[in-house]
Amino acid sequence: MPHKNLQKRNSSGVNRSASTVDVVALEKAYGNSTSDTHSDVDENAVHWRGEETVNDQCVTGSKLINGAKSGDLPTLLVSLFAGADVNSFVDGTTPLHIAIKMGNATVVEFLLLNGAKITLADAHGDTALHIAAREGRTLEACLLMKRGADKDLINSRGETPMQIAIDGKHADIVTLFRIHKMRDELSEEFDNPMNKTVEEIINDITKGATKAATLR
């Protein structure tokens, strides 16, 4: 079961290592016993030794999608702990795509930390960044860009995230993409004094998006 691991980031914000889900840590995070949470799950749909049937995977995959829609972290935790694939497709979409559409940055971050792939495309050929650009999800776009999402990737309609953001008049996301491009160009020059300024602008955009998200 490839997604029982909770990944952690180093100080640069990049995923570097993974460790087995810590039941004690989950209990501390959610204030009660994880065994109580597990009791709410249909035991017939959960097999802890990798014995899931196709039907079981559909059940747990659907639970992930539902958890992403509702922002229900305990449901997401239990589903992953039961062996659900964090990158499973249900009706042509993944939990990460759903979380971005819903504008739930907490769930997006949780899924990314647990191995959600930013390059997967939905039934319309859109990656997570295409969706963030279309929906105007600035904070979610920041989280994806931190992990190397490609703003120039073309979907099945021939659109890039940058083009989608421009057409949708999502100024903050357009600025974010352009600043990232500038940073990439400047990083080719050793110790360029503009690097610090560009990083500060990116941080300001992220902080502004975070504040706006809390007011939704």
N, C-alpha and C positions, 0 to 999 in steps of 0.2 A: 504494500500500500504506500505509494510514493509521497503522499501528502499528509502524513502524520507528523511531519516536522514543522516546528515553528522556527522560522529563520530570524536571525537578529542582525542588526546593522552595526558596522563600525562607526567611528566618529565622523567619517565622511558621508554617511548616509547610504552607503552601498552595501547590499547584501553580500556577506562573505562566508558565513558558516551557518550550520543548522544543527539543531539538537532535538532529541525526541521530546514530544510533548510532555511537560512536567505537570502531573496531576495536582501536586501540592501548589504549584504556581497558579494554576487555574483556580483552585479553591481560594487562594489569597486574593486573586483578582476579582472574583465574583462573590466573595463573602459567604459562600456556603459550599457544602460538599458537592463535588462533581458527580458523586454517585446518586445524589438526589436528582440532578439534571438528567442523568442517564435513565432514571426510572421513568421519565416521561416519553422515552423513545420506544417504539415498537421493537421488542426484542427479536422478532422474526426478521426484521430488516437490518439488524446489526450483528456482524460477526467480527470478533476482534482478532481473528487469526488469518485474515486474508481469504476467507471462504465465501466472499460475496458472489451471488449469482448476478446475471444481467439485470434481473428485476430489482435486486437489492441496490445495484448501482443507480438505476433509474430513480429509486426512492430517495437515496441519499443525495443524488444530483438535484432532484426537485427540491429537497429540503434546503440545499445551498442557495438555489435560485430564490426560494421564498424568503430565506434569511436575508439575502442581499436586498430584496425588495422592501422588506420591513425594517431593515437595520437591526435585526435580532442577532446580536453577537453570540449569546449562548447557543442558539440553534446552529450557527455556523461552526462553533467550537465542537459541539457534539457530532455534527455531520462529518467534519474532518477527522475527528477522533475515531469515528466508525469506519473510516476508510474511503470517504467520498473523494472524488477527484476534483480538486479546486479548479481545474480547467475543463470540467465536463460541459458539454453542450446540451442544452434543453431548448427545443424549439428554435434552434439556430443561434442561440446566444449563450454567453457564459456568465457566471456570477459577477465577474469584474465589470463586464459591459453593463449589466443591470445596475450595479452599485453606482456607476458613473452617471447613468441616466437619472437615477434617483437623487443624485447630488449628495451622497452620503460619504464624505471624505474619510470618516472613521472606518467604515466597512472597506473602502477602497484600500486604505493603508493596511488593514488586517489581511485582506486577501493577497496583497503584494508581498507582505512579510511571510505568507504561507505558500508562496510559490506560484501565484497567478502570473501567467505569461502576458506581457504587454504586446506581443506581436500577433496574437491570435485574432483572426477576422471573423465577424459574425456573418449571418446569411446574406447581408448586403455588401460584404467585402470591407466593412469598417473595422479598424482596430480600435483599441480603447482610446487612443488619442484623437482619432477621427470623431468618435462619439463625444468626447469632452469638448472638442472644438465646436461641434454642431449644437450641443446643448448649452454652451457658454459656461462650462464648469471650470473656472479658472484654477481653483485650489487643486482639483483633481488633475488638471493638466500639469500643474507644478509637480505633483507627486510622480506623475508618469515621466516628465522630462528629467527629473532627478535620477531616474533609473534608465535613462538613455533612449526613451521613446523617440522614434523618427518622425519629425514634423513634415518631412518631404515624401513620406511613403504614399503611394498612389493606391486608392481603393478600386473596386470594380467599375465605378462610374468615372474613373480618371481624375478623382479629386484628391488633393493632399489636405492634411489638417490645416495647414496655413491658408489654403484657398477657401476652405470651409469657414474658418474663423473670419476671414475678410468678408466673404459673402454674407455671413451672419452678423456682421458689424460688432463682433465681440472684441472691442479695442484692447482690453487687458490681455487677452490670449494672443492677439496679434503682436502686441508689444513684447510679451514673454517669448514668443518664438523668435522675434527679431533680435532680442537681447541675447538669447542663447546662441544664435548664429554669430553675433558679434563676439561673444565670449570664445566660441570655438576658433574664430579667426585670430583673435588676439592671443590665444593660448599657444599658437604656433611661434610666437615671439617670446623669447625667454625674458621673464621678469618685466613684462610690459606694465607700466604704471596704470594703464586703463583697466587692467584685470580686476583690481580691487573695486573700482567704481562700478563695473558691470555686475560683479557679485552683489554689491550693495543694492543695486536696482532690482535684481532678481529677488533678493530677500525682502525688499519693500513690497513687491508685487505679491509674494507669498503671504506676507503678514496681512496685507489688505484683503486678500482673498479669504484668509482664515477668519478675519473679523466679519466680513460680509456673510460667510457661511454660518456663523453663530447667530446672525440676526434673521435667518430664514424662518 
